[in-house]
Amino acid sequence: MNAMADMLERKNVQIVDSCKGWEDSVHVAVQPLVDQGYVTSDYIDGIISNAKEYGPYFVIAPELALLHARPEQGVIKRQLAVTVVREGVVFKEGGQPVHLLVTLAATDPNGHIEAMKTLAMMFADPENIQAVIDAEDTDRIYELFTRDI
């Protein structure tokens, strides 16, 4: 089993049409992990307060945000969630809309290295990011994330 299949459950993949701003998008993207007990709702607050303090540090590539906070900000168990926002979300005034939100819950700095390596390889190619954004359904998104790269 590859690192992604180990870190991403199918039920944590979602497509939404739009969000009411960047803070709402964080709530929407992290909520599946809250609902299933991977993180507490404090994790949502942690991501939002960190972004207010440091800026949108999690926008790591055009179209892509890797939402995360420190483990002590509410992580219970490691897991990923993937959200595609069809209309996009602007995290910084004047910034480009982001359509792919990947939420990372890591229990310690080292526990998610394999998943991060896989994500880095996947996202090094902008075509992979676009393929996820353009996916017709959540099954296709899950398949794109869990295939061997």
N, C-alpha and C positions, 0 to 999 in steps of 0.2 A: 504494500500500500504506500502511495507516495505521501509526502508531508502534508500536502493540501487536503487529501482525503481524510487524513487523521485530524486536521485542524478545522475543517469546514463541514458542518452538517447541512444536508440538503434543505432542511426547513429554515435555515438562516439566510437563505437567498430570497431577495424580494425585488419587485419592480414597482415603483410608484410614479404617478404622473408628475406631481409637483410637491413642493414643501413651502411653508409660509416663512421663508428666510432660512439663514444658515443655522440658527439655534434649533429651529424645528427639525431641520434635516439631521442634526446630531441625535435628537430624540428618536426620530423615525429609524435611523440606521442602527442605533444601539439597542433599541427596545427588544428585538428578538433575543438578544443575549440576556437581558434582564428577565424576560418572560420565562426563560428556561434555566435560570439560576446560574449562569456563567459569570455574571457581574451584578452588582447592586445598582440601584438608580444613582448612587453617588458617582458612579463611573461617568454617567452622562454629565453631571454637574462638573466633574473634574475636567473633562474634555473642554466644556464650554468656558470654565474659568481659566484654564490654561491658555485657550485661544484668545481670551480677552487680555490676558497678561502678556503673551508672547507673539500675538498675531496668529494667523492661520498656518501654524507650523506643519500641519498635517497635509497640506496640499503639496504633494511631492512630484507631480508631473502634470502637464496639461491634461485636463479632464479627470484627474485622479486625486482623491483625498484618502490618506491612510489614517483613519481616526484612531487615536490611542491616548491613553494617559498612563501614569505610573501604576504599577501593580497595587500599591497600597491605597490607591484612589477608588478601589471597589471591585477588583478582580477576585473571583472565587475560583474559577477553573479556566484554563486556556481554551480559546475558541476564536473563530473568525465569523463575521457576518458580512454579506455583500448586498449592497443596495444600489440599484440603478434608478436615478431620478431623470425621467424622460425630459423634463423642461430644464433641468440643470439648476445648480445652486451657486450663487455668488458669495464667496466667503470674505472678500475684501472689496471695498468700493473701487470700481474701475477694473476689477479683476475679471478674468474669463470664467464663464459658468463651468462648474464641475458636474459631471454626470455619473461618475462612478465613486461610490463611498465604500471603502473596505474598512470595517471595524476590527481592530486587533485587541484581544484581551490576553495579556501575557502575565503569568503568575510570577515570573522572575526574568531577569535580563537575558538569560541563556536559553530558557525553555522554548523559545519560538524561533531559534536561529534557522532551523531547516525550513520552516514555513517562510521566513523572511527571504532566504536564498531563492526559494522557488518563486515567490512574488517578484523579487528583483529581476530574475531571469524573464519571467512572464511580461513584466511591465517595461523591460528594456526596449521592447518592440512596440511602438505606438499602435501598430496594427492589432496587437492583442487587446489593448485597452479598447480600441474602437470596436472590435468584434464583440466584447462583452456589452458595451453600450448599445450596440445594434441588435443584440440577441432578441429573438422574438418572444422567448419565455424563460422562466427561471430554470427549467431543466437544462436548457442550452447553456445558461450562465454557469450552472454547477458543473456541467461537462467541461467547459472551457477552463475552469479553475482546477479541476481534479485530474485532468489528462496528464500524461507524462510529457514533459517538455524536453 
